[in-house]
Every structure is written in C-alpha cells, then in structure tokens.
Amino acid sequence: MRKSVSMALISVVLLLAAGCNPNNQGAAPQRQGVQVNEYNRTTPERTTRVLVGSDLNPNIVTGRNDVRDIQAEADSMANVAVQVPKVKRASVVINGARAYVGLTLADTVRSPQEAADIREKVRQRVQQKMPRYDVRVSSDTGIFNRIQDIGDGIRSGTPINNYRVHMNDLDGRIK
C-alpha cells in the first residue's frame, strides 16, 4: 500500500513538473514576412520611423543607436546655413542641446533689419534640419571667429570642457 501511494505521488509530481515546463508551452504566433527592426521601429507595412526619446533630446542616451558624430551634425548645420542667400560662411559648435551658429554675411547686406532677417531664416532652416537642438545664430564677426576657433579646437581633439568659459560667454551674447 505504501508503495502504491509513493508511486502515485511521484506520478503527480512528474505530471505537474511536465505541465509547468516553459518549453512545453506553445510559442507565440509569428506573423509571416514581418520583421520589426528594434532600432528604427519599422515594419514592411509601416515604413515611417518612430521617434524614440533620444531623437528628441540629445542628452538622453538609451542605447547604441544614440551614438552620433556631433561634428558631422555641426558640419551639416553649417552646410544648411550657407545655402541661405547672402550667407558667405557659417561655423557651428554644438554644446549639449544647444547649437551656436556663426555667420559671415555678404558685403551687400547693409541694414541691420536685413541682417536680422537673414539670421532668422538661417535659424529656422537649421532648426528644421536638426529639431533636437536649440539653435542660436549670430552674424557678429567676433562671435563668428570665436565659434570657428572653438570648432577648430574640438576638431583637433581638444575637449569641449576646455572651452566652458567661452561657451558660457556665447550663451550670454547670443539670444
């Protein structure tokens, strides 16, 4: 009698163990032909890229797709700026969520109002190109030279923290 009770208990335990095994549960149904790309969140039906938190704020780092070449983004912004009529040269420095754009305007720009209109047009175009940054634009020669010097230093490998005093000054001078 004892032996049959023991055998019954062992059978029950084995049945329970087999039923609780996760390998025994059916796999989740898969849709044929659909592969979700974890990094850009697109499917064959929906090709629009869904923005993730790091696309909206450059200070948020949530994964390996957040690694960006900040200098390439600065160069891209400068290229957008020089496409605006009457802009001869542009230089951009990025510090966190803020982009500083320095401009050299054409000699034909005479009035302060025309210069202000050009700066605003540049700000709008650069902001549209890189919406995650707060874009600040100046056409002052001294500020342009300072932005260019900082950019050259960063390109040559100098850490941006070495320019902290200059960046704070730019914050106060460019609105």
C-alpha positions in Angstrom: 0.0 0.0 0.0 2.8 2.3 0.9 4.5 1.6 -2.4 1.4 2.5 -4.5 0.9 5.8 -2.6 4.6 6.6 -3.3 4.1 5.8 -6.9 1.0 7.9 -7.1 2.8 10.9 -5.6 5.7 10.5 -7.9 3.4 10.4 -10.9 1.6 13.5 -9.7 4.9 15.4 -9.2 6.1 14.3 -12.7 2.8 15.4 -14.3 3.0 18.8 -12.6 6.6 19.3 -13.5 6.0 18.5 -17.1 3.0 20.9 -17.3 5.0 23.8 -15.8 7.9 23.5 -18.1 8.1 26.7 -20.2 9.4 24.7 -23.2 6.1 22.8 -23.3 4.1 26.0 -23.8 3.3 26.9 -27.3 5.5 29.6 -29.0 3.9 33.0 -29.6 2.4 33.1 -33.0 4.6 34.9 -35.6 3.3 36.9 -38.5 4.9 35.7 -41.7 7.1 38.3 -43.5 7.1 40.9 -40.7 10.4 41.7 -39.1 10.5 44.5 -36.6 13.7 46.4 -36.5 14.4 47.3 -32.9 16.5 50.3 -33.7 14.2 52.2 -36.1 10.9 50.6 -35.2 9.7 50.0 -38.7 7.9 47.1 -40.4 7.1 46.4 -44.1 3.6 47.8 -43.6 4.8 50.9 -41.7 8.0 52.5 -43.0 7.7 55.7 -41.1 10.4 55.9 -38.4 9.0 56.3 -34.9 11.0 58.8 -32.8 12.4 57.5 -29.6 13.4 59.6 -26.6 17.0 60.0 -27.7 15.8 61.6 -31.0 14.0 64.3 -29.2 16.8 65.2 -26.6 20.4 64.7 -27.4 21.3 64.5 -23.8 19.3 61.2 -23.3 21.4 58.2 -24.1 19.4 55.0 -24.1 21.3 52.6 -26.4 23.9 52.1 -29.0 21.8 53.8 -31.7 22.3 57.0 -29.7 25.9 57.3 -30.7 26.2 60.2 -33.0 29.0 62.1 -34.7 28.4 65.6 -33.2 31.0 67.2 -35.5 29.2 65.7 -38.6 25.9 67.2 -37.3 27.6 70.6 -36.8 29.0 70.4 -40.4 25.6 69.5 -41.7 24.1 72.5 -39.9 26.8 74.8 -41.4 26.0 73.5 -44.9 22.3 74.3 -44.4 23.2 77.8 -43.2 25.4 78.7 -46.2 22.6 77.7 -48.5 20.6 80.7 -47.3 21.1 83.6 -49.8 23.7 86.3 -48.7 25.4 84.0 -46.3 29.1 83.6 -47.3 30.4 81.4 -44.5 29.0 79.6 -41.4 30.5 77.8 -38.5 28.7 75.7 -35.9 29.6 74.4 -32.4 27.3 72.1 -30.5 27.3 72.1 -26.7 24.7 69.6 -25.2 21.3 70.5 -26.5 22.4 73.9 -27.9 23.9 74.7 -31.3 25.7 78.0 -31.9 25.8 79.2 -35.5 28.2 82.0 -36.5 27.7 83.7 -39.9 29.6 85.9 -42.2 27.2 87.8 -44.4 27.7 89.1 -47.9 29.0 92.6 -48.4 25.7 93.6 -50.0 23.9 93.3 -46.7 23.7 96.9 -45.4 20.8 97.3 -43.0 20.5 95.7 -39.5 17.0 94.6 -40.4 18.2 92.7 -43.4 20.9 91.0 -41.3 18.3 90.1 -38.7 16.0 88.6 -41.4 18.9 86.5 -42.7 19.8 85.3 -39.2 16.2 84.3 -38.5 15.9 82.5 -41.8 19.1 80.6 -41.0 17.8 79.8 -37.5 14.6 78.4 -38.9 16.3 76.3 -41.6 18.8 74.8 -39.2 16.2 74.2 -36.5 14.1 72.4 -39.1 17.1 70.3 -40.1 18.1 69.4 -36.5 15.0 69.9 -34.3 16.6 68.4 -31.3 18.8 71.4 -30.8 18.1 74.9 -29.5 19.7 76.9 -32.4 21.3 80.3 -31.7 22.6 82.4 -34.6 24.9 85.4 -34.7 26.4 87.4 -37.6 28.8 89.3 -35.3 32.3 89.0 -36.6 33.9 88.4 -33.2 31.4 85.7 -32.3 31.9 84.1 -35.7 35.6 84.0 -35.0 35.1 82.6 -31.5 32.8 79.8 -32.8 35.2 79.0 -35.6 38.2 78.8 -33.1 36.2 76.5 -30.7 35.1 74.3 -33.6 38.7 74.1 -34.9 39.9 73.2 -31.4 37.3 70.5 -31.0 38.2 69.0 -34.4 41.8 68.8 -33.4 40.9 66.8 -30.3 40.6 69.5 -27.5 37.8 68.5 -25.1 34.8 70.9 -25.2 35.1 71.3 -21.4 38.3 73.3 -22.1 36.0 75.9 -23.8 33.5 76.1 -20.9 34.2 79.8 -20.2 33.8 80.6 -23.9 30.5 78.6 -24.2 29.1 80.4 -21.2 30.0 83.8 -22.8 28.3 82.7 -26.0 25.2 81.8 -24.0 25.1 85.4 -22.7 25.8 87.1 -26.0 23.6 85.1 -28.5 19.9 85.0 -27.8 
